[in-house]
């Protein structure tokens, strides 16, 4: 019974790269480990590499990975991007995903290594919470914290 209110919907983790040692997939997997450890259902992972964005453009990539449909099926969207700052508001992947989440009525959370957003900027993205993580271990800890919030 996929539509049953008794079956919790899984969160969607849309992750970018956190540098050469943490690929988008490794970032998504680390957050997923924390979510599962915190009791959340296994999340839907959507790693987005900067190479994929460069090759096809962000709108094309998001269409190819069926982000909107996956977002509508999610309990929440967790956006993971290495840095959140004023430039994020100029059309980054985090901005686009958070905007689509807001339009879909799905709560959005963020995990980042560097949060340079002030309260107003975070509100512009309609982020419920911004958590910090920069290593696989701290990303998993952020995932566990998110599991408690969902």
C-alpha positions in Angstrom: 0.0 0.0 0.0 2.3 2.7 -1.3 -0.3 5.5 -0.6 -1.0 4.4 3.0 -0.4 7.1 5.6 1.0 4.3 7.8 3.9 3.8 5.5 6.4 6.6 6.0 7.7 8.2 2.8 11.4 8.3 2.4 13.4 11.5 2.1 15.2 12.5 -1.1 18.9 13.3 -0.8 20.1 15.5 -3.7 23.8 15.9 -3.2 26.7 17.6 -4.9 30.4 17.1 -4.5 32.2 18.2 -1.4 35.6 18.3 -3.0 37.9 15.7 -4.6 37.6 13.2 -1.7 33.9 13.4 -1.4 32.0 12.7 -4.6 28.3 13.5 -4.9 27.6 9.8 -4.4 29.8 9.5 -1.3 28.1 12.6 0.2 24.6 11.2 -0.5 25.6 7.8 1.0 27.1 9.3 4.1 23.9 11.3 4.8 21.8 8.2 4.0 23.8 6.2 6.6 23.0 8.8 9.2 19.3 8.9 8.3 18.9 5.2 8.5 20.9 5.1 11.8 18.5 7.7 13.1 15.5 5.6 12.2 14.4 7.2 8.9 13.4 5.0 6.0 16.1 4.4 3.4 16.3 7.6 1.4 16.1 8.1 -2.3 19.6 9.1 -3.4 20.2 11.6 -6.2 23.9 12.4 -6.6 24.6 15.3 -8.9 28.2 15.7 -10.1 29.5 19.1 -11.3 30.6 17.3 -14.4 27.1 16.2 -15.2 25.8 19.8 -14.7 28.5 21.2 -16.9 27.9 18.7 -19.7 24.1 19.0 -19.9 23.1 22.0 -17.9 21.2 21.9 -14.6 17.6 21.9 -15.9 18.4 19.1 -18.4 20.1 17.0 -15.6 17.2 17.5 -13.2 14.8 16.4 -15.9 17.0 13.3 -16.7 17.0 12.2 -13.1 13.3 12.8 -12.8 13.9 15.1 -9.8 10.4 16.7 -9.7 8.6 13.3 -9.7 11.0 12.0 -7.0 10.5 15.1 -5.0 6.7 14.8 -5.0 7.1 11.2 -3.7 9.4 12.3 -0.9 8.7 13.2 2.7 11.4 15.9 2.6 14.3 17.0 0.4 17.8 17.2 1.7 20.1 19.4 -0.4 23.8 18.8 0.1 26.1 21.4 -1.3 29.7 22.1 -0.3 29.1 25.8 0.2 26.0 27.9 0.8 26.5 31.6 0.3 25.1 34.6 -1.6 26.1 33.0 -4.9 23.8 30.1 -4.1 20.9 32.5 -4.6 22.1 33.2 -8.1 21.0 29.9 -9.5 23.0 27.1 -8.1 21.8 23.5 -7.9 20.9 24.0 -4.2 18.8 27.1 -5.2 17.0 25.3 -8.0 16.2 22.2 -5.9 15.1 24.2 -2.8 12.9 26.4 -5.1 11.3 23.3 -6.7 10.8 21.8 -3.2 9.0 24.9 -2.0 6.8 25.0 -5.1 5.9 21.3 -4.6 5.1 21.9 -0.9 7.9 19.5 0.2 10.1 20.7 3.1 13.7 21.3 2.3 16.7 20.9 4.6 20.4 21.6 3.7 23.7 20.0 4.7 26.8 22.0 3.8 30.5 22.2 4.8 30.4 26.0 4.7 27.2 28.0 5.6 27.6 31.6 4.7 23.9 32.3 4.4 22.4 34.8 6.8 18.9 34.2 8.2 17.3 36.2 5.4 19.1 34.2 2.7 18.2 30.9 4.3 14.6 32.1 4.4 14.7 32.9 0.7 15.5 29.3 0.1 12.8 28.2 2.5 15.2 25.9 4.3 13.8 24.3 7.4 17.3 23.8 8.8 20.9 24.0 7.7 23.3 21.5 9.2 27.1 21.4 8.9 29.1 18.4 7.7 32.4 18.2 5.8 33.6 14.6 6.2 31.8 11.3 5.8 31.5 11.1 9.6 30.0 14.5 10.1 27.7 14.1 7.1 26.4 10.9 8.7 25.9 12.8 12.0 24.0 15.5 10.1 21.8 12.7 8.6 21.1 11.3 12.0 20.1 14.7 13.2 17.8 15.1 10.2 16.2 11.8 10.9 15.0 13.2 14.3 13.6 16.3 12.6 11.6 14.5 9.9 
